[in-house]
Amino acid sequence: MNTKPHILVIEDEAAIRTGLVDVLVFHGYDVTSADDGPTGLEHALAGSFDLILLDIMLPGMNGFDVCNAIREADKEQPIIMLTAKVSDEDIVRGLRLGADDYVAKPFSVEQLVLRIAAVIRRSRCAAVEEIVLRSEGQADMVMDTSNLTGARGDERINFTRREMEILEYLYAHTERPVSRDELLCEVWGYAKGLDIETRTVDIHVAKLRRKLEPDPKNPRHLTTVRGAGYRLVSG
């Protein structure tokens, strides 16, 4: 029985696509590839993949639209976006559509392989509990970690898998602030000391505040502890 993780690479530049396939096969993955958006989306919806590597600039259908279409069909499909663009606007757009992570070109092969392994490892970890956030004078926020949903009264909220993983980790450590580096190591699965910028953590936290907080600019649940990191206040 074949137990190798299966990765779909959607990349239009032949040299990069071939290089990615060779590297991933060398590291023990099965790989399917596509060179344009429509073909990549067709593979993504028809197959079963442990992870999708998705370029943004694709012919026929850009990576943002492909990501959105995949998410509509499967909100738990792990996706890493490959981008030559590094502006916060592009990063936010990709993460808002549900990408688990992004890697900017040109990228280190070692770093990419670590990120792929981290996303796949985290995607295979089952959620373990319900998360409840209580506020005086307001209905409780109750989150179903397995279904990636939340409710506050009649309001229903959907979360990405990565957002819920962040909340689960913070909820398990409510007694103290959790640093960005700790989140990168424990939630994303990156090796300690790896030189990775932390905007992805801040962007995910900003997205979560818009879902959790009545006033995201003055958060009551997902707070910042200056110089220490983030803390989830559950009651």
HELIX and SHEET records of a PDB file:
HELIX    1   1 ALA A   14  PHE A   26  1                                  13    
HELIX    2   2 GLY A   37  ALA A   46  1                                  10    
HELIX    3   3 GLY A   63  ALA A   73  1                                  11    
HELIX    4   4 ASP A   88  ARG A   96  1                                   9    
HELIX    5   5 VAL A  109  SER A  123  1                                  15    
HELIX    6   6 ARG A  161  ALA A  172  1                                  12    
HELIX    7   7 ARG A  180  GLU A  186  1                                   7    
HELIX    8   8 ARG A  199  LEU A  212  1                                  14    
SHEET    1   A 5 ASP A  30  ALA A  34  0                                        
SHEET    2   A 5 HIS A   6  ILE A  10  1                                        
SHEET    3   A 5 LEU A  51  ASP A  55  1                                        
SHEET    4   A 5 ILE A  79  THR A  83  1                                        
SHEET    5   A 5 ASP A 101  ALA A 104  1                                        
SHEET    1   B 4 GLU A 130  SER A 135  0                                        
SHEET    2   B 4 GLN A 138  ASP A 144 -1                                        
SHEET    3   B 4 THR A 149  ARG A 152 -1                                        
SHEET    4   B 4 GLU A 155  ASN A 158 -1                                        
SHEET    1   C 2 LEU A 222  VAL A 225  0                                        
SHEET    2   C 2 GLY A 229  LEU A 232 -1                                        
END                                                                             
